[in-house]
Amino acid sequence: MSSRREILDLLRENARYTTEDIARLTDYSESEVAEAIEEFEEAGVIRGYGAVVDWNAVETDEERVRATVELNVTLDRETSYDDISDRIAKFPEVTSLRLVSGDYDFDLEVEGDSMREVSHFISDKIAPIPEITQTVTHYIMESYKEQGMEFDDHDDDDRLSVSP
C-alpha cells in the first residue's frame, strides 16, 4: 500500500488533482484519498491551496516587487523567536517567514507594488521592532523556479560558446 505522504506529494505537484486522479496514481481508493485529505486539512497539515504564478508572464501595467530580507535579532529573557515571528507574520506584505540557521536568524519574503513601498515597509514596520538588530534586503529580479515549478520561458542565450 502507498504511503499517505504520497498523497501530499501529489497535491504539492498539482493541487488541482481530483481524488479520482490521486486514487489512480496511488494504491488508495477514491474514498480513502478523500478521507486522508480531509484528515490532513483538519489536522492543519494542509494549510491551503495556491497557484504558482509567473508574475513576469502576466500582462499588466501594475508592477509587483518581491524581496527576500535577512533579519538578525537579539533575544531577551521575555522574548522568543515565536514572539517575534508572531508580530512579523501579521503584516499582509509578508508572504513567507522562516527561522533559519546560519549568518542571520529569519528569512523574510515580502511583496509590494513598488521598490519604494517594499523599502518603506522594511524601514517603517520591520526595522523598528526592538529585537531586530539588522536587515539586509535582496530584491528579486527574476524567478526561474518557484515551489518546484520551473519557469523555462526566459530568453535563451543564443550566443555560441567559445572555448580556448
C-alpha positions as CSV (number, residue, x, y, z in Angstrom):
1,M,0.0,0.0,0.0
2,S,1.2,3.5,-0.7
3,S,2.3,5.9,2.0
4,R,-0.2,8.7,2.8
5,R,2.8,11.0,2.2
6,E,2.4,10.2,-1.5
7,I,-1.0,11.9,-1.4
8,L,0.7,15.0,-0.1
9,D,3.4,14.8,-2.7
10,L,0.8,14.6,-5.4
11,L,-1.1,17.6,-4.1
12,R,2.1,19.6,-3.9
13,E,2.8,18.6,-7.5
14,N,-0.7,19.7,-8.6
15,A,-3.3,20.9,-6.2
16,R,-6.0,20.5,-8.9
17,Y,-5.7,16.7,-8.9
18,T,-9.1,15.2,-8.1
19,T,-9.5,12.4,-5.6
20,E,-10.1,10.2,-8.6
21,D,-6.7,11.3,-10.1
22,I,-4.9,10.6,-6.9
23,A,-6.5,7.2,-6.4
24,R,-5.4,6.2,-9.9
25,L,-1.8,7.3,-9.2
26,T,-1.7,5.5,-5.8
27,D,-2.8,2.3,-4.2
28,Y,-5.7,4.1,-2.4
29,S,-9.4,4.1,-3.2
30,E,-11.0,7.4,-4.0
31,S,-12.8,7.3,-0.7
32,E,-9.6,6.7,1.2
33,V,-8.0,9.6,-0.7
34,A,-10.9,11.9,0.2
35,E,-10.7,10.8,3.9
36,A,-6.9,11.3,4.0
37,I,-7.2,14.8,2.5
38,E,-10.0,15.7,5.0
39,E,-7.8,14.5,7.9
40,F,-4.8,16.4,6.6
41,E,-6.9,19.6,6.4
42,E,-8.5,19.2,9.8
43,A,-5.1,18.5,11.4
44,G,-3.6,21.6,9.8
45,V,-1.1,19.5,7.8
46,I,-2.6,21.0,4.6
47,R,-2.8,24.8,5.3
48,G,-4.2,25.9,1.9
49,Y,-4.0,25.5,-1.8
50,G,-2.5,28.0,-4.2
51,A,-1.4,28.7,-7.7
52,V,2.3,29.1,-8.8
53,V,2.2,32.4,-10.7
54,D,4.9,33.6,-13.1
55,W,4.3,37.4,-12.5
56,N,6.6,38.3,-15.4
57,A,4.2,36.5,-17.8
58,V,1.1,38.5,-16.5
59,E,0.2,41.2,-19.0
60,T,-0.4,44.2,-16.8
61,D,0.8,47.7,-16.2
62,E,1.0,47.1,-12.5
63,E,4.4,46.4,-11.0
64,R,4.8,43.7,-8.4
65,V,8.0,43.7,-6.4
66,R,9.2,40.9,-4.3
67,A,12.2,40.8,-1.9
68,T,13.9,38.5,0.4
69,V,15.0,40.1,3.7
70,E,17.6,38.7,6.1
71,L,16.8,39.6,9.7
72,N,19.1,39.4,12.7
73,V,17.6,39.5,16.1
74,T,18.7,39.7,19.7
75,L,16.5,37.8,22.2
76,D,16.0,38.7,25.9
77,R,14.5,36.6,28.7
78,E,10.9,37.6,27.9
79,T,11.1,37.4,24.1
80,S,11.3,34.2,22.0
81,Y,11.7,33.6,18.3
82,D,8.0,32.7,18.3
83,D,7.1,36.1,19.8
84,I,9.0,37.9,17.1
85,S,7.6,35.8,14.3
86,D,4.0,36.3,15.6
87,R,4.5,40.1,15.2
88,I,6.1,39.9,11.7
89,A,3.7,37.3,10.2
90,K,0.7,39.5,10.8
91,F,1.7,42.1,8.1
92,P,-0.1,41.5,4.8
93,E,3.1,42.4,2.9
94,V,4.8,39.3,4.4
95,T,4.4,36.3,2.1
96,S,6.8,33.9,3.9
97,L,8.8,33.9,7.2
98,R,11.3,31.2,8.3
99,L,13.6,30.8,11.2
100,V,16.9,29.7,9.6
101,S,20.4,28.6,10.7
102,G,23.5,30.5,9.5
103,D,24.6,34.1,9.4
104,Y,21.1,35.5,10.1
105,D,18.0,34.4,12.1
106,F,14.9,34.9,9.9
107,D,14.4,34.7,6.2
108,L,11.5,37.0,5.3
109,E,9.8,37.3,1.9
110,V,7.7,40.4,1.2
111,E,5.7,41.8,-1.7
112,G,4.7,45.3,-2.7
113,D,3.6,47.5,-5.6
114,S,7.0,49.2,-5.9
115,M,10.5,49.1,-4.6
116,R,9.7,52.2,-2.6
117,E,6.7,50.5,-1.0
118,V,8.8,47.5,0.0
119,S,11.7,49.7,1.2
120,H,9.3,51.8,3.3
121,F,7.7,48.6,4.7
122,I,11.0,47.3,5.9
123,S,12.3,50.6,7.3
124,D,9.0,51.7,8.9
125,K,7.5,48.4,10.1
126,I,10.2,45.7,10.4
127,A,13.4,47.5,11.3
128,P,11.8,49.4,14.3
129,I,10.9,46.1,16.1
130,P,13.1,46.3,19.2
131,E,14.6,42.9,18.9
132,I,15.7,43.3,15.2
133,T,19.3,44.4,15.0
134,Q,19.9,44.2,11.3
135,T,18.0,43.9,8.0
136,V,19.5,43.1,4.6
137,T,17.1,43.4,1.6
138,H,17.6,41.5,-1.6
139,Y,15.1,42.4,-4.4
140,I,14.1,39.5,-6.6
141,M,15.0,40.5,-10.2
142,E,13.9,37.2,-12.0
143,S,12.4,33.9,-10.9
144,Y,13.5,30.8,-12.6
145,K,11.8,28.3,-10.3
146,E,9.0,28.7,-7.7
147,Q,7.6,25.9,-5.4
148,G,9.1,23.2,-7.6
149,M,7.8,24.7,-10.9
150,E,10.4,25.8,-13.4
151,F,9.8,28.9,-15.5
152,D,11.6,27.9,-18.6
153,D,10.3,30.5,-21.0
154,H,13.0,33.1,-20.3
155,D,15.1,34.3,-23.2
156,D,17.7,31.8,-24.2
157,D,21.2,33.0,-24.8
158,D,21.8,32.3,-28.5
159,R,25.5,33.1,-28.4
160,L,27.8,30.3,-29.3
161,S,30.1,29.1,-26.6
162,V,33.8,29.6,-27.3
163,S,36.4,27.5,-25.6
164,P,40.1,28.1,-25.8
